[in-house]
Amino acid sequence: MSSLGGVSDDSIANAAHYPLLGVYDSQDERLIEAHIILAKSSGIDGFVVSWWGINSFKDKSLEKIIKIAEKHDFKITIYYESYRPWNPPSMNQIIDELSYIITKYSKSSEFIKVDGKPVIFIYAIESYERGPEFWLHLRKSLEEKVGATYLIGDTRNSNYLHVFDGFHTYIELNREIMKNLYVFYNTTMKVGD
């Protein structure tokens, strides 16, 4: 059993896919650099990095990722995790966190921008019944604090077209499909004998 950054090889022994470089610590600068070099050699020119809050493990990792990306002409932005079932962020918290990200990180030459505006991907925009008006008000308040932004929301719902600059889908599922999939897998799929 080897260990790197407190993660043992045994802890992911049953994983379907195993990291090419072995288990690793997401804050190990040598491995961050290796991942960027591997990505660039494969034709990838940037990462969208999951982000979970101010001073979180992911925030500290992002500091290192951006610093290393700047040495390799490699673009970075964040994937703002707005779905946190243990503590859903309020509108004010989201505004504060997005303001923090933009203020702290978007000055980097490697932070992704469109027409000079920092690009932020936002996960699960419809969670917690956050409708278009929620995000419209949030965006207005955010841009009053930090200037123009380029927001890409995780949805296919056209009711959000007037709020976001673009859409993407992380998981091509909505709540009803997810509920049905859970029932399907829970009742028909078995692991092992």
Backbone as JSON, one array per atom type, in Angstrom:
{
  "sequence": "MSSLGGVSDDSIANAAHYPLLGVYDSQDERLIEAHIILAKSSGIDGFVVSWWGINSFKDKSLEKIIKIAEKHDFKITIYYESYRPWNPPSMNQIIDELSYIITKYSKSSEFIKVDGKPVIFIYAIESYERGPEFWLHLRKSLEEKVGATYLIGDTRNSNYLHVFDGFHTYIELNREIMKNLYVFYNTTMKVGD",
  "N": [[0.84, -1.19, 0.0], [0.79, 2.03, -1.05], [1.09, 5.55, -0.44], [-0.06, 8.81, -1.09], [-0.26, 12.09, -0.34], [-2.04, 11.46, 1.71], [-3.84, 9.74, 0.6], [-4.61, 6.45, 0.0], [-3.56, 3.78, -2.17], [-5.27, 1.64, -1.93], [-7.7, 2.8, -1.34], [-9.07, 3.38, -3.64], [-9.33, 1.06, -4.96], [-11.47, -0.38, -6.03], [-12.41, 1.19, -8.04], [-13.74, 2.08, -11.25], [-12.11, 3.27, -13.11], [-8.69, 4.03, -13.1], [-6.37, 6.44, -12.0], [-3.97, 7.55, -14.36], [-1.45, 8.4, -13.48], [-1.42, 7.29, -11.01], [-2.75, 7.32, -7.61], [-3.34, 10.54, -6.17], [-2.63, 13.77, -4.73], [-4.61, 16.56, -4.93], [-3.45, 19.0, -4.58], [-0.8, 18.81, -5.09], [1.8, 20.23, -6.62], [3.55, 19.29, -8.59], [2.11, 17.24, -9.76], [-0.15, 18.6, -10.65], [1.04, 20.14, -12.62], [1.94, 18.06, -14.28], [-0.54, 17.02, -15.12], [-1.53, 19.19, -16.59], [0.4, 19.36, -18.62], [0.04, 16.82, -19.82], [-2.62, 17.16, -20.69], [-2.34, 19.33, -22.51], [-0.68, 18.09, -24.41], [-2.48, 16.42, -25.49], [-4.14, 18.0, -26.93], [-5.89, 19.54, -25.47], [-6.84, 22.67, -24.24], [-7.5, 23.91, -21.87], [-8.91, 23.86, -18.51], [-11.96, 23.37, -16.73], [-12.58, 23.98, -13.52], [-13.79, 22.4, -10.67], [-15.36, 24.1, -7.98], [-15.83, 24.87, -4.58], [-16.23, 26.83, -2.59], [-15.14, 29.66, -0.59], [-11.89, 29.58, 0.68], [-11.95, 26.84, 0.76], [-10.83, 23.41, 0.26], [-10.78, 23.04, -2.51], [-10.6, 25.69, -3.36], [-8.08, 26.41, -2.46], [-6.63, 24.63, -4.0], [-7.2, 25.64, -6.54], [-5.78, 28.04, -6.56], [-3.15, 27.11, -6.86], [-3.38, 25.7, -9.27], [-3.97, 27.74, -11.14], [-1.63, 29.29, -10.94], [0.28, 27.51, -11.96], [-0.83, 27.02, -14.48], [-0.4, 29.46, -15.7], [2.26, 29.33, -16.35], [2.26, 27.68, -18.49], [0.68, 28.53, -20.58], [-2.12, 27.88, -20.47], [-5.53, 27.59, -20.24], [-7.96, 28.41, -17.69], [-10.96, 28.11, -15.81], [-13.7, 28.32, -13.48], [-15.96, 25.89, -12.13], [-18.72, 26.56, -10.72], [-20.08, 25.26, -7.89], [-23.2, 25.14, -7.21], [-25.02, 23.51, -6.06], [-25.39, 22.25, -3.03], [-26.18, 20.06, -0.92], [-25.89, 19.75, 1.87], [-25.68, 22.3, 2.84], [-27.2, 24.57, 1.4], [-26.27, 27.28, -0.66], [-27.14, 30.69, -0.13], [-28.64, 33.44, -1.99], [-27.13, 35.78, -1.46], [-24.76, 34.61, -0.53], [-23.88, 33.26, -2.82], [-23.46, 35.45, -4.53], [-21.4, 36.75, -3.09], [-19.42, 34.74, -3.18], [-18.99, 34.37, -5.96], [-18.14, 36.95, -6.58], [-15.77, 37.01, -5.12], [-14.28, 35.02, -6.49], [-14.06, 36.18, -9.05], [-12.75, 38.61, -8.45], [-10.38, 37.67, -7.22], [-9.25, 35.74, -9.0], [-9.76, 36.23, -11.77], [-8.11, 38.12, -12.9], [-5.89, 36.88, -13.82], [-3.99, 36.05, -16.68], [-4.6, 33.64, -17.75], [-7.16, 32.98, -16.99], [-10.26, 32.1, -18.24], [-11.84, 34.16, -20.62], [-14.45, 35.91, -22.32], [-14.81, 38.26, -24.72], [-13.46, 39.94, -22.97], [-14.79, 39.5, -20.6], [-14.98, 37.67, -17.56], [-15.41, 34.15, -17.56], [-17.72, 32.0, -16.11], [-18.79, 28.85, -15.16], [-21.82, 27.48, -14.03], [-23.16, 25.15, -11.92], [-26.14, 23.18, -11.79], [-28.37, 25.08, -11.94], [-31.12, 25.17, -11.63], [-31.65, 24.0, -9.23], [-33.0, 23.86, -5.88], [-35.29, 25.21, -6.5], [-34.63, 27.53, -7.92], [-35.48, 29.92, -9.93], [-35.56, 31.67, -13.16], [-35.79, 34.41, -12.43], [-34.52, 34.56, -9.95], [-31.82, 34.14, -10.67], [-31.51, 36.26, -12.45], [-31.77, 38.52, -10.8], [-29.62, 37.96, -9.09], [-27.47, 38.06, -10.89], [-27.55, 40.74, -11.72], [-26.94, 42.05, -9.29], [-24.41, 40.95, -8.8], [-22.92, 41.9, -11.02], [-23.03, 44.61, -10.53], [-21.22, 44.75, -8.5], [-18.78, 43.66, -9.53], [-18.51, 44.11, -12.24], [-19.05, 43.35, -15.77], [-19.93, 39.98, -16.6], [-19.56, 36.62, -17.87], [-21.72, 34.22, -17.93], [-22.37, 30.77, -17.73], [-24.87, 28.53, -17.66], [-25.94, 25.46, -16.14], [-28.19, 23.86, -17.68], [-30.99, 23.0, -19.79], [-33.17, 24.41, -20.14], [-35.13, 26.65, -21.73], [-36.27, 28.88, -20.58], [-34.37, 30.25, -19.22], [-32.83, 31.62, -20.99], [-32.64, 34.43, -21.26], [-31.11, 35.13, -19.13], [-28.61, 33.84, -18.86], [-25.44, 33.61, -20.57], [-24.79, 31.42, -21.98], [-25.43, 27.88, -22.27], [-24.85, 24.7, -20.76], [-24.67, 21.16, -20.24], [-24.17, 19.19, -17.5], [-24.94, 16.7, -16.52], [-27.09, 14.91, -18.39], [-29.82, 14.92, -17.39], [-32.97, 15.38, -15.82], [-34.85, 16.21, -12.82], [-37.11, 14.44, -12.75], [-36.39, 12.41, -14.56], [-34.12, 11.52, -13.22], [-35.25, 10.54, -10.85], [-36.77, 8.42, -11.86], [-34.71, 6.88, -12.98], [-33.33, 6.18, -10.67], [-35.23, 4.53, -9.42], [-35.42, 2.55, -11.42], [-32.74, 1.51, -11.5], [-32.46, 0.75, -8.85], [-34.34, -1.25, -8.56], [-33.9, -3.09, -10.6], [-31.21, -3.52, -11.18], [-28.42, -5.34, -10.11], [-25.6, -5.8, -8.05], [-22.91, -7.94, -8.15], [-23.32, -11.4, -7.1]],
  "CA": [[0.0, 0.0, 0.0], [1.52, 3.29, -1.07], [0.23, 6.67, -0.07], [0.35, 10.12, -1.58], [-1.19, 13.1, 0.13], [-3.04, 10.88, 2.58], [-4.75, 8.86, -0.16], [-3.94, 5.18, -0.24], [-3.96, 3.08, -3.39], [-6.38, 0.75, -1.6], [-8.97, 3.52, -1.2], [-9.79, 3.42, -4.91], [-9.07, -0.23, -5.61], [-12.66, -0.84, -6.74], [-12.83, 2.2, -9.01], [-13.81, 1.62, -12.64], [-10.97, 3.86, -13.81], [-7.59, 4.32, -12.17], [-5.57, 7.54, -12.55], [-2.77, 7.17, -15.1], [-0.27, 8.68, -12.65], [-1.67, 6.75, -9.68], [-3.51, 8.2, -6.72], [-2.6, 11.79, -6.03], [-3.15, 14.88, -3.94], [-4.97, 17.62, -5.87], [-2.65, 20.2, -4.35], [0.59, 18.51, -5.4], [2.1, 21.07, -7.78], [4.18, 18.47, -9.64], [1.06, 16.5, -10.46], [-0.96, 19.58, -11.39], [1.81, 20.45, -13.83], [1.9, 16.87, -15.15], [-1.87, 16.95, -15.73], [-1.61, 20.24, -17.6], [1.25, 18.95, -19.75], [-0.67, 15.72, -20.5], [-3.78, 17.72, -21.37], [-1.87, 20.08, -23.68], [-0.17, 17.17, -25.43], [-3.66, 15.76, -26.08], [-4.93, 18.99, -27.64], [-6.79, 20.25, -24.55], [-6.19, 23.95, -23.94], [-7.94, 24.48, -20.62], [-9.73, 23.09, -17.58], [-13.01, 23.98, -15.92], [-12.22, 23.38, -12.24], [-14.84, 22.4, -9.65], [-15.05, 25.04, -6.89], [-16.83, 24.65, -3.53], [-16.36, 27.87, -1.58], [-13.97, 30.44, -0.17], [-10.96, 28.89, 1.57], [-12.16, 25.39, 0.72], [-9.73, 22.65, -0.34], [-10.79, 23.33, -3.95], [-10.14, 27.06, -3.54], [-6.62, 26.38, -2.31], [-6.11, 23.93, -5.18], [-7.33, 26.53, -7.68], [-4.64, 28.98, -6.52], [-1.98, 26.42, -7.42], [-3.66, 25.37, -10.67], [-3.81, 28.96, -11.95], [-0.21, 29.65, -10.95], [0.97, 26.59, -12.88], [-1.39, 27.25, -15.82], [0.24, 30.66, -16.24], [3.58, 28.95, -16.89], [2.09, 26.77, -19.62], [-0.29, 29.05, -21.55], [-3.21, 26.92, -20.34], [-6.69, 28.34, -19.74], [-8.65, 27.9, -16.5], [-12.08, 28.8, -15.2], [-14.26, 27.49, -12.41], [-17.3, 25.31, -12.19], [-19.29, 26.94, -9.43], [-20.96, 24.2, -7.39], [-24.31, 25.8, -6.51], [-25.82, 22.47, -5.4], [-24.7, 21.77, -1.83], [-27.31, 19.6, -0.11], [-25.64, 19.89, 3.3], [-25.77, 23.71, 3.2], [-27.45, 25.29, 0.15], [-25.87, 28.69, -0.58], [-28.16, 31.72, -0.37], [-28.3, 34.37, -3.07], [-26.02, 36.63, -1.03], [-23.54, 33.81, -0.48], [-23.45, 33.04, -4.21], [-22.91, 36.73, -5.01], [-20.11, 36.95, -2.43], [-18.44, 33.76, -3.67], [-18.65, 34.69, -7.35], [-17.35, 38.19, -6.51], [-14.45, 36.59, -4.65], [-13.62, 34.32, -7.59], [-13.74, 37.14, -10.12], [-11.76, 39.54, -7.93], [-9.11, 37.0, -6.91], [-8.67, 34.89, -10.03], [-9.97, 36.57, -13.19], [-7.04, 38.99, -13.4], [-4.89, 36.03, -14.45], [-4.06, 35.98, -18.15], [-5.09, 32.31, -18.13], [-8.57, 32.81, -16.64], [-11.02, 32.18, -19.5], [-12.68, 35.35, -20.8], [-15.09, 36.13, -23.62], [-14.93, 39.71, -24.88], [-12.93, 40.57, -21.77], [-15.6, 39.16, -19.43], [-14.63, 36.37, -16.99], [-16.38, 33.08, -17.8], [-17.99, 31.13, -14.96], [-19.8, 27.8, -15.34], [-22.58, 27.31, -12.79], [-23.82, 23.85, -11.86], [-27.47, 22.95, -11.2], [-29.0, 26.38, -11.71], [-32.53, 25.02, -11.27], [-31.8, 23.37, -7.91], [-33.61, 24.66, -4.83], [-36.35, 26.0, -7.15], [-34.09, 28.83, -8.33], [-35.99, 30.23, -11.26], [-34.83, 32.71, -13.9], [-35.76, 35.69, -11.71], [-33.47, 34.44, -8.93], [-30.52, 34.33, -11.31], [-31.47, 37.6, -13.03], [-31.47, 39.43, -9.69], [-28.27, 37.66, -8.64], [-26.51, 38.55, -11.89], [-27.54, 42.21, -11.65], [-26.2, 42.42, -8.08], [-23.01, 40.55, -9.01], [-22.27, 42.79, -11.99], [-22.86, 45.91, -9.87], [-20.02, 44.64, -7.65], [-17.52, 43.27, -10.19], [-18.53, 44.38, -13.67], [-19.69, 42.38, -16.67], [-19.51, 38.58, -16.5], [-20.06, 35.7, -18.9], [-22.18, 33.09, -17.13], [-22.85, 29.6, -18.47], [-25.68, 27.76, -16.72], [-26.17, 24.03, -16.33], [-29.61, 23.63, -17.94], [-31.46, 23.05, -21.18], [-34.45, 25.08, -20.01], [-35.07, 27.91, -22.49], [-36.73, 29.99, -19.75], [-33.19, 30.91, -18.67], [-32.05, 32.21, -22.09], [-32.42, 35.86, -21.06], [-30.3, 35.33, -17.93], [-27.27, 33.3, -19.03], [-24.8, 33.82, -21.87], [-24.69, 30.12, -22.62], [-25.87, 26.72, -21.5], [-24.15, 23.42, -20.9], [-25.28, 20.16, -19.37], [-23.21, 18.32, -16.83], [-25.59, 15.39, -16.6], [-28.28, 15.1, -19.23], [-30.95, 14.38, -16.64], [-33.71, 16.3, -14.96], [-35.28, 15.54, -11.59], [-38.03, 13.33, -13.02], [-35.6, 11.33, -15.14], [-33.26, 10.98, -12.17], [-36.09, 9.74, -9.95], [-37.09, 7.18, -12.56], [-33.48, 6.09, -13.08], [-33.06, 5.59, -9.36], [-36.17, 3.4, -9.26], [-35.01, 1.51, -12.35], [-31.51, 0.85, -11.06], [-32.66, 0.17, -7.53], [-35.19, -2.44, -8.62], [-33.52, -4.05, -11.64], [-29.77, -3.75, -11.28], [-27.82, -5.98, -8.94], [-24.15, -5.87, -8.07], [-22.45, -9.24, -7.64], [-24.22, -12.56, -7.24]],
  "C": [[0.88, 1.24, 0.0], [0.55, 4.41, -0.76], [0.81, 7.96, -0.63], [-0.68, 11.12, -1.11], [-2.3, 12.54, 0.99], [-4.03, 9.98, 1.88], [-4.02, 7.56, -0.42], [-4.42, 4.58, -1.55], [-5.18, 2.21, -3.13], [-7.72, 1.47, -1.59], [-9.74, 3.62, -2.51], [-9.64, 2.12, -5.68], [-10.26, -0.72, -6.43], [-13.18, 0.15, -7.77], [-12.82, 1.62, -10.42], [-12.61, 2.11, -13.44], [-9.93, 4.26, -12.78], [-6.74, 5.43, -12.78], [-4.27, 7.04, -13.19], [-1.5, 7.33, -14.25], [-0.4, 8.11, -11.25], [-2.48, 7.71, -8.83], [-2.67, 9.44, -6.45], [-3.34, 12.76, -5.13], [-3.4, 16.03, -4.91], [-4.21, 18.92, -5.65], [-1.16, 19.97, -4.58], [0.95, 19.22, -6.71], [2.77, 20.29, -8.91], [3.12, 17.73, -10.44], [0.11, 17.43, -11.21], [-0.25, 19.9, -12.71], [1.79, 19.27, -14.8], [0.56, 16.74, -15.84], [-2.02, 17.99, -16.83], [-0.79, 19.87, -18.84], [0.59, 17.81, -20.53], [-1.86, 16.25, -21.3], [-3.35, 18.46, -22.64], [-1.38, 19.15, -24.78], [-1.3, 16.39, -26.11], [-4.57, 16.74, -26.8], [-5.94, 19.73, -26.78], [-6.1, 21.55, -24.15], [-6.69, 24.62, -22.67], [-8.76, 23.51, -19.79], [-10.82, 23.98, -17.01], [-12.92, 23.24, -14.58], [-13.37, 23.52, -11.24], [-14.42, 23.27, -8.46], [-16.18, 25.02, -5.88], [-16.89, 25.72, -2.46], [-15.03, 28.5, -1.21], [-13.19, 29.66, 0.88], [-11.18, 27.39, 1.67], [-10.9, 24.72, 0.15], [-9.62, 22.98, -1.82], [-10.31, 24.75, -4.25], [-8.61, 27.11, -3.44], [-5.96, 25.66, -3.49], [-6.13, 24.85, -6.39], [-6.18, 27.54, -7.72], [-3.42, 28.36, -7.19], [-2.18, 26.12, -8.9], [-3.44, 26.59, -11.56], [-2.34, 29.36, -12.05], [0.56, 28.78, -11.95], [0.47, 26.78, -14.31], [-0.73, 28.45, -16.49], [1.61, 30.36, -16.84], [3.47, 28.15, -18.19], [1.09, 27.26, -20.67], [-1.51, 28.12, -21.63], [-4.37, 27.6, -19.63], [-7.39, 27.61, -18.59], [-9.89, 28.74, -16.24], [-12.65, 27.88, -14.13], [-15.64, 26.98, -12.77], [-17.89, 25.53, -10.81], [-20.33, 25.92, -9.01], [-22.08, 24.85, -6.56], [-25.21, 24.8, -5.79], [-25.0, 21.89, -4.26], [-25.77, 21.32, -0.84], [-27.12, 19.76, 1.39], [-25.78, 21.33, 3.76], [-25.98, 24.55, 1.94], [-27.07, 26.77, 0.27], [-27.04, 29.63, -0.9], [-27.73, 32.59, -1.54], [-27.1, 35.23, -2.68], [-24.71, 35.87, -0.97], [-23.0, 33.56, -1.89], [-22.82, 34.31, -4.77], [-21.53, 36.96, -4.4], [-19.05, 36.01, -2.97], [-18.03, 34.04, -5.12], [-17.82, 35.98, -7.42], [-15.92, 37.88, -6.1], [-13.66, 35.94, -5.78], [-13.15, 35.32, -8.65], [-12.64, 38.1, -9.67], [-10.39, 38.88, -7.76], [-8.46, 36.35, -8.12], [-8.76, 35.42, -11.46], [-8.94, 37.54, -13.75], [-5.94, 38.18, -14.09], [-5.09, 36.02, -15.96], [-4.64, 34.65, -18.61], [-6.52, 32.05, -17.7], [-9.39, 33.03, -17.92], [-11.9, 33.42, -19.5], [-13.27, 35.34, -22.2], [-15.35, 37.62, -23.71], [-14.51, 40.44, -23.61], [-13.68, 40.24, -20.49], [-15.2, 37.79, -18.89], [-15.77, 35.37, -17.16], [-16.48, 32.22, -16.54], [-19.06, 30.13, -15.37], [-20.5, 27.61, -14.0], [-23.39, 26.02, -12.88], [-25.22, 23.96, -11.26], [-28.23, 24.24, -10.91], [-30.47, 26.28, -11.3], [-32.74, 24.38, -9.9], [-32.37, 24.37, -6.91], [-34.66, 25.62, -5.39], [-35.88, 27.41, -7.5], [-34.51, 29.07, -9.78], [-35.17, 31.31, -11.94], [-34.74, 34.03, -13.14], [-34.71, 35.7, -10.61], [-32.12, 34.78, -9.55], [-30.4, 35.71, -11.96], [-31.11, 38.63, -11.95], [-30.03, 39.23, -9.2], [-27.24, 38.26, -9.61], [-26.4, 40.08, -11.84], [-26.72, 42.67, -10.44], [-24.71, 42.1, -8.22], [-22.3, 41.55, -9.91], [-22.16, 44.22, -11.46], [-21.59, 45.92, -9.03], [-18.73, 44.47, -8.45], [-17.46, 43.58, -11.68], [-19.13, 43.23, -14.46], [-19.07, 40.99, -16.51], [-20.09, 37.8, -17.67], [-20.42, 34.41, -18.18], [-22.77, 32.0, -18.01], [-23.56, 28.69, -17.48], [-25.88, 26.32, -17.13], [-27.68, 23.78, -16.45], [-29.83, 23.52, -19.44], [-32.78, 23.81, -21.24], [-34.38, 26.47, -20.66], [-35.6, 29.1, -21.7], [-35.57, 30.8, -19.16], [-32.36, 31.63, -19.74], [-31.72, 33.69, -21.87], [-31.5, 36.16, -19.87], [-28.84, 34.95, -18.15], [-26.75, 33.56, -20.44], [-24.66, 32.54, -22.66], [-25.17, 29.04, -21.69], [-24.88, 25.59, -21.7], [-24.93, 22.42, -20.06], [-24.18, 19.28, -18.81], [-23.7, 16.88, -16.89], [-26.9, 15.62, -17.34], [-29.5, 14.46, -18.57], [-31.66, 15.52, -15.93], [-34.2, 15.52, -13.75], [-36.15, 14.33, -11.84], [-37.28, 12.14, -13.61], [-34.73, 10.69, -14.06], [-34.05, 10.1, -11.21], [-36.4, 8.4, -10.6], [-35.86, 6.29, -12.72], [-33.15, 5.42, -11.76], [-33.95, 4.38, -9.14], [-35.75, 2.25, -10.16], [-33.79, 0.76, -11.84], [-31.68, 0.16, -9.72], [-33.45, -1.13, -7.59], [-34.72, -3.47, -9.63], [-32.03, -4.38, -11.68], [-29.24, -4.34, -9.98], [-26.31, -6.0, -9.12], [-23.73, -7.21, -7.46], [-23.49, -10.32, -7.84], [-25.53, -12.39, -6.53]]
}
